[in-house]
Amino acid sequence: MVYHANFLRYFERAREEIIGAAQLKQLWQQKGCGFAVYRCDMTCHQSVEFADRLDVRSQVAMESQYRSVWRQSIWREGTRRPAVTATIEMVSLGPDKQLIPIPAEMLARLQQSHQG
């Protein structure tokens, strides 16, 4: 069985894939902007085994200039329902760990991924 904490890793990897690791690194190096999980609500509906082929699906919505909400789900191949669902709230932080507005280029990237 897949340990529940691994689902959070799968969700994080999917967000990183959508945003782009290079873009995240560039934001941190050039603007001191990073992202942190503010809140997570996860429900496991079915068990997942290590050999299962999985699909992680993600939708993002901007809740404010500081916060994005990701609705993510993990689907086992050939099933009609998600095995795991989560709502993950992310905030944008500056180098002093205080809230900062999400940079315009990141907003544009998230809006583009939402439309695609």
LUMMAR-983071 format. One record per atom (N, C-alpha, C, O, CB): atom name; y, x, z. Coordinates in steps of 0.001 Angstrom, whole numbers, plus 500000, padded with zeros to 6 digits. Atoms other than C-alpha are relative to their C-alpha. Glycine has a CB too. Layout:
// LUMMAR-983071
  site       Y       X       Z
    CA       Y       X       Z
...
***
This chain:
// LUMMAR-983071
  site       Y       X       Z
     N  498815  500835  500000
    CA  500000  500000  500000
     C  501254  500884  500000
     O  501272  501973  500572
    CB  499995  499048  501220
     N  498724  499296  500019
    CA  503560  501087  499330
     C  500737  499679  501298
     O  500913  498515  501658
    CB  500856  499599  498745
     N  499241  500139  498761
    CA  505480  501672  502556
     C  501368  499395  499675
     O  501994  499780  498687
    CB  500154  501381  500724
     N  498785  500762  500300
    CA  508526  499369  502745
     C  501232  500866  499745
     O  502070  500504  498920
    CB  500289  499062  501128
     N  498820  499142  500193
    CA  511066  502215  502977
     C  500065  500548  498575
     O  501148  500860  498079
    CB  499983  501163  501005
     N  500006  499517  501379
    CA  509976  503363  499517
     C  500688  499026  499055
     O  501236  499444  498035
    CB  498575  500244  499537
     N  499309  500966  500847
    CA  511338  500128  498048
     C  501495  500312  499946
     O  502130  500166  498902
    CB  499767  498567  500514
     N  498582  499626  499984
    CA  514804  501241  499140
     C  500252  501186  499081
     O  501291  501257  498424
    CB  500458  500334  501433
     N  499886  498852  500925
    CA  514228  504500  497247
     C  499952  499535  498551
     O  500705  500025  497710
    CB  498871  501025  500260
     N  500093  500518  501369
    CA  513201  502571  494144
     C  501308  499329  499599
     O  501793  499519  498483
    CB  498826  499004  499871
     N  498725  500658  500286
    CA  516351  500460  494365
     C  501106  501030  499786
     O  501922  500897  498873
    CB  500379  499044  501141
     N  498973  498963  500142
    CA  518504  503555  494860
     C  499870  500719  498663
     O  500872  500981  497997
    CB  499905  501011  501151
     N  500218  499321  501279
    CA  516937  505270  491853
     C  500474  499132  498840
     O  501041  499650  497878
    CB  498514  500353  499823
     N  499549  500907  501056
    CA  517640  502184  489710
     C  501530  499974  499930
     O  502102  499996  498840
    CB  499449  498575  500240
     N  498524  499981  500003
    CA  521308  502130  490799
     C  500511  501308  499419
     O  501464  501323  498641
    CB  500558  499802  501432
     N  499604  498689  500520
    CA  521574  505848  490083
     C  499814  500052  498482
     O  500626  500650  497776
    CB  499182  501124  500679
     N  500256  500033  501441
    CA  520085  505253  486634
     C  501085  499201  499276
     O  501526  499589  498194
    CB  498610  499394  499714
     N  498963  500840  500602
    CA  522631  502508  485899
     C  501342  500727  499996
     O  502030  500760  498976
    CB  500119  498663  500757
     N  498697  499344  499869
    CA  525639  504462  487149
     C  500001  501360  499311
     O  500963  501718  498631
    CB  500373  500161  501479
     N  500101  498658  500566
    CA  524473  507909  486070
     C  500204  501049  501074
     O  501250  501092  501721
    CB  501018  500191  498877
     N  499920  498946  498976
    CA  523761  510851  488354
     C  501153  500956  499722
     O  501845  501383  500646
    CB  498681  500783  500069
     N  498908  499082  500354
    CA  526213  513060  486456
     C  501354  499386  500352
     O  502250  500084  500827
    CB  499950  500350  498493
     N  498730  500673  499679
    CA  528983  510482  486896
     C  500224  499949  501509
     O  501349  500130  501975
    CB  500018  498571  499418
     N  499874  500002  498543
    CA  528276  510184  490621
     C  500409  501371  500517
     O  501276  501482  501385
    CB  498686  499568  500649
     N  499664  498632  499592
    CA  528400  513957  491016
     C  501442  500331  499632
     O  502168  500928  500427
    CB  499039  501014  499346
     N  498635  499745  500457
    CA  531617  514161  489000
     C  501023  499281  500873
     O  502055  499853  501225
    CB  500160  499568  498545
     N  499095  500752  499120
    CA  533261  511437  491102
     C  500167  500708  501342
     O  501276  500800  501868
    CB  499471  498568  500221
     N  499952  499319  498711
    CA  532377  513321  494278
     C  500779  501304  499895
     O  501630  501589  500737
    CB  498585  500270  500516
     N  499362  498698  500140
    CA  533511  516712  493011
     C  501479  499906  499646
     O  502285  500698  500137
    CB  499285  500801  498954
     N  498622  500083  500472
    CA  536732  515576  491341
     C  500893  499103  500851
     O  502093  499353  500966
    CB  500012  499508  498595
     N  499179  500960  499259
    CA  537873  512683  493527
     C  499590  499837  501456
     O  500244  499119  502213
    CB  499943  498669  499325
     N  500466  500152  498631
    CA  535915  513033  496745
     C  499523  498599  500299
     O  499567  498162  501448
    CB  501085  500371  500954
     N  500438  501390  499851
    CA  534543  509528  496172
     C  498484  499935  499990
     O  497826  500476  499101
    CB  500585  499111  498879
     N  501438  500222  499926
    CA  531050  508567  497244
     C  499729  498560  500373
     O  500653  497790  500635
    CB  499344  500953  501013
     N  500389  501376  499701
    CA  529124  505392  497939
     C  498971  499993  501114
     O  498136  500892  501210
    CB  499443  499296  498744
     N  500943  500121  498890
    CA  527218  504248  500997
     C  499536  498551  500102
     O  500275  497619  499783
    CB  500645  500470  501340
     N  500526  501344  499757
    CA  524996  501289  501790
     C  500658  499477  501276
     O  500593  500101  502335
    CB  498422  500004  500124
     N  499326  500649  498877
    CA  526954  498965  504054
     C  499063  498995  500661
     O  499039  498861  501885
    CB  501297  499301  499530
     N  500913  501010  499489
    CA  524333  496245  504398
     C  498852  499855  499005
     O  499036  499993  497795
    CB  500732  498633  500230
     N  501170  500208  500846
    CA  520837  495614  503089
     C  499162  498869  500573
     O  498845  498853  501762
    CB  499162  501296  499880
     N  500892  501089  499624
    CA  518756  492459  503185
     C  498843  500034  499004
     O  499032  499753  497820
    CB  500743  498593  499999
     N  501150  499834  500872
    CA  515260  492999  501792
     C  498861  499106  500468
     O  498595  498992  501664
    CB  499554  501470  499962
     N  501145  500851  499702
    CA  512305  490618  501595
     C  498822  500443  499140
     O  498938  500576  497922
    CB  500337  498500  499754
     N  501240  499662  500704
    CA  508747  491626  500691
     C  499194  498723  499843
     O  498750  498136  500830
    CB  499178  501099  500765
     N  500710  501249  500293
    CA  507043  488671  499000
     C  498511  500227  499744
     O  497676  499377  500054
    CB  500628  499316  498795
     N  501383  499648  500330
    CA  503855  490414  497842
     C  499807  501480  500301
     O  500765  502252  500335
    CB  499664  499679  498498
     N  500264  498577  499788
    CA  502152  493697  498570
     C  500053  500739  498660
     O  499819  500158  497600
    CB  498620  500208  500687
     N  499967  499127  501169
    CA  502545  496582  496138
     C  499142  501204  500339
     O  499247  501769  501427
    CB  501476  500422  499613
     N  500860  498843  499794
    CA  499974  499334  495739
     C  500520  501166  499174
     O  501243  500972  498197
    CB  498534  499675  499629
     N  499480  498801  500653
    CA  500645  502903  494655
     C  499720  500054  498506
     O  500530  500615  497768
    CB  499425  501211  500650
     N  500338  499935  501425
    CA  498943  502478  491265
     C  500663  498891  499184
     O  500566  498906  497957
    CB  498499  499925  499825
     N  499362  501103  500724
    CA  500907  499314  490358
     C  501133  500515  499124
     O  501890  501398  499525
    CB  500528  498943  500982
     N  498856  499713  500869
    CA  503292  499553  487412
     C  501105  499030  500400
     O  500880  497824  500501
    CB  499628  499863  498459
     N  498900  500810  499469
    CA  506686  498311  488568
     C  501197  500011  499067
     O  501416  500960  498314
    CB  500415  500502  501379
     N  498745  500126  500721
    CA  509901  497125  486982
     C  501060  499651  501038
     O  500913  498671  501768
    CB  499917  498912  498852
     N  498897  500283  499075
    CA  513126  497285  489016
     C  501127  499373  499196
     O  501613  499959  498228
    CB  500488  501302  500742
     N  498926  500724  500685
    CA  515731  494764  487924
     C  501221  499958  500907
     O  501109  499760  502117
    CB  499550  498556  499610
     N  498766  499887  499213
    CA  519359  495025  489011
     C  501126  499207  499371
     O  501278  499172  498150
    CB  500414  501461  500144
     N  498753  500649  500390
    CA  522521  492945  488849
     C  501048  500439  501009
     O  500764  500562  502201
    CB  499860  498422  499947
     N  498930  499569  499096
    CA  525842  494048  490280
     C  501203  499068  499852
     O  501517  498604  498756
    CB  500411  501474  499712
     N  498768  500788  499984
    CA  528934  492069  491266
     C  500998  500716  500894
     O  500628  501297  501915
    CB  499743  498532  500497
     N  498951  499389  499206
    CA  532235  493349  492567
     C  500525  498950  500975
     O  501015  497898  500565
    CB  501146  500562  499096
     N  499559  500935  498968
    CA  533092  491661  495865
     C  501441  500264  500413
     O  502137  499351  500856
    CB  499089  500087  501214
     N  498621  499634  499689
    CA  536357  493519  496449
     C  500268  501334  499329
     O  499407  501872  498634
    CB  500254  500074  501552
     N  499694  498697  500603
    CA  538113  496683  495382
     C  499242  501144  500677
     O  499240  502271  500182
    CB  501498  500267  500071
     N  500736  498988  499245
    CA  535981  498547  497939
     C  498480  499814  499971
     O  497737  500745  500283
    CB  500468  499993  501421
     N  501406  500340  499776
    CA  532592  496826  497760
     C  499349  499378  498770
     O  499921  498516  498104
    CB  499879  499050  501172
     N  500833  500601  501041
    CA  529890  496071  495212
     C  498746  499439  500665
     O  498265  499963  501669
    CB  499631  501045  498882
     N  501220  500620  499495
    CA  526904  493813  495796
     C  498955  500066  498895
     O  499156  499579  497782
    CB  500253  498519  500460
     N  501107  499831  500937
    CA  523637  494664  494100
     C  498896  499035  500385
     O  498441  499023  501529
    CB  499479  501468  499990
     N  501166  500852  499818
    CA  520940  492042  493713
     C  498883  500649  499194
     O  498929  500701  497964
    CB  500274  498498  499545
     N  501047  499239  500641
    CA  517778  493942  492980
     C  498627  499416  500339
     O  498426  498834  501405
    CB  500079  501468  500418
     N  501351  500497  499779
    CA  514132  493027  492619
     C  498990  500953  499373
     O  499274  501637  498391
    CB  499837  498580  499421
     N  501111  499193  500495
    CA  510839  494808  492089
     C  498912  499039  499553
     O  498481  498164  500303
    CB  499471  501003  501095
     N  501010  500858  500604
    CA  508311  493174  489807
     C  498756  500820  499692
     O  498846  501902  499112
    CB  500542  499326  498719
     N  501264  499399  500411
    CA  504652  494084  489474
     C  499695  499524  498582
     O  499944  498370  498234
    CB  498836  499627  500990
     N  500311  500326  501382
    CA  503502  494178  485873
     C  499093  498772  499924
     O  498092  498678  500635
    CB  499339  501197  499307
     N  500821  501178  500227
    CA  502142  490829  484691
     C  500158  498881  501008
     O  499368  497937  500998
    CB  498608  500398  499970
     N  499805  501058  499008
    CA  503492  488727  487560
     C  501171  499111  499619
     O  502008  499488  498799
    CB  500227  500601  501391
     N  498941  500965  500302
    CA  505776  485705  487468
     C  501062  499921  501093
     O  502060  499214  500954
    CB  499398  498633  499787
     N  499049  499986  498876
    CA  507563  486371  490765
     C  500242  501444  500413
     O  499375  502297  500228
    CB  499466  499156  501214
     N  499777  498639  499512
    CA  509197  489453  492223
     C  499163  500282  501244
     O  498929  499394  502063
    CB  501486  500221  500307
     N  500731  499580  498800
    CA  507188  491380  494794
     C  500971  500251  501146
     O  500659  499992  502309
    CB  499166  501271  499718
     N  498989  499659  498997
    CA  510360  492483  496597
     C  501365  499610  499448
     O  501652  499837  498273
    CB  499953  501527  500367
     N  498615  500281  500381
    CA  513946  491227  496509
     C  500928  500608  501047
     O  500570  500743  502217
    CB  500248  498459  499860
     N  499029  499421  499066
    CA  517037  492773  498044
     C  501416  499696  499541
     O  501701  499608  498346
    CB  499797  501524  500129
     N  498562  500040  500232
    CA  520755  492275  498318
     C  500552  501210  500750
     O  500419  501320  501969
    CB  500665  498621  500490
     N  499515  498741  499431
    CA  522410  495640  498885
     C  501497  500094  499761
     O  501955  500062  498619
    CB  499260  501228  499382
     N  498550  499881  500088
    CA  526110  495969  499631
     C  500382  501470  500124
     O  499979  502155  501064
    CB  500701  499148  501099
     N  499559  498609  500035
    CA  527716  499300  498758
     C  501517  500045  500181
     O  502234  499172  499692
    CB  499579  500689  498664
     N  498560  499794  499861
    CA  531152  500571  499781
     C  500359  501364  499446
     O  499529  502270  499388
    CB  500447  499874  501481
     N  499452  498766  500544
    CA  533300  503294  498281
     C  500727  500741  501121
     O  501601  500187  501788
    CB  500960  499713  498798
     N  499428  499194  498920
    CA  534216  506105  500674
     C  500632  501273  499461
     O  500166  501861  498486
    CB  498928  500347  501032
     N  499363  498734  500317
    CA  536571  509054  500487
     C  499415  501121  500838
     O  498505  500887  501633
    CB  501505  499910  500214
     N  500547  498844  499281
    CA  535948  512548  501879
     C  500113  499886  501518
     O  499362  500538  502245
    CB  500698  501251  499547
     N  499844  500195  498548
    CA  537145  511420  505331
     C  499164  498831  500513
     O  499317  498401  501656
    CB  501470  499767  500345
     N  500918  501112  499664
    CA  534498  508625  505313
     C  500735  498680  500245
     O  500209  497789  500913
    CB  499181  500357  501239
     N  499240  501241  499923
    CA  537197  505942  505099
     C  499886  499259  498673
     O  499707  499876  497623
    CB  501486  500278  500350
     N  500056  500794  501221
    CA  537133  503068  502606
     C  501101  500404  499036
     O  502245  500616  499437
    CB  500105  498516  500323
     N  499024  499790  501067
    CA  538853  503786  499299
     C  499634  499051  498868
     O  498471  498673  498731
    CB  500022  501505  499512
     N  500322  500866  501137
    CA  539144  501580  496216
     C  499012  500690  499056
     O  499060  501906  498865
    CB  501285  499613  499236
     N  500935  499463  500988
    CA  536343  502022  493710
     C  500825  500476  498809
     O  501630  499713  498276
    CB  498925  498925  499566
     N  499209  499464  501115
    CA  537772  504280  490979
     C  499843  499163  498721
     O  498778  498604  498457
    CB  499592  501448  499720
     N  499960  500829  501211
    CA  538728  502541  487712
     C  498866  500330  499042
     O  498276  499426  498451
    CB  501331  500174  499291
     N  501059  499636  500937
    CA  536219  504530  485653
     C  498633  499501  500475
     O  497767  499193  499656
    CB  499966  501515  499809
     N  501259  500523  499476
    CA  533399  503429  487952
     C  499951  498484  499834
     O  498906  497926  499501
    CB  499826  500386  501486
     N  499943  501453  500211
    CA  534534  499797  487806
     C  499659  499670  498551
     O  498894  498745  498280
    CB  501404  499443  500363
     N  500267  500234  501417
    CA  534498  499995  484012
     C  498520  500205  499690
     O  497934  499432  498932
    CB  500860  500932  499128
     N  501425  499718  500229
    CA  530991  501506  484046
     C  499122  498875  500562
     O  498157  498462  499919
    CB  499608  501352  500645
     N  500777  501086  499399
    CA  529668  498808  486392
     C  500155  498698  499208
     O  499187  497957  499030
    CB  500431  499783  501457
     N  499784  501204  500799
    CA  531241  496029  484333
     C  499250  500103  498679
     O  498695  499113  498204
    CB  501504  499774  499748
     N  500717  499781  501245
    CA  529752  497536  481171
     C  498509  499792  500201
     O  497854  499163  499370
    CB  500272  501403  499462
     N  501438  500144  499737
    CA  526280  497704  482731
     C  499662  498542  500297
     O  498563  498081  499989
    CB  499565  500903  501182
     N  500237  501404  499672
    CA  526644  494122  483950
     C  499908  499159  498728
     O  499136  498203  498664
    CB  501118  499464  500915
     N  499999  500734  501263
    CA  527345  492908  480404
     C  498800  500361  499142
     O  498331  499549  498345
    CB  501282  500272  499233
     N  501110  499537  500836
    CA  524529  494977  478879
     C  498753  499512  500545
     O  497688  499787  499993
    CB  499953  501487  499882
***
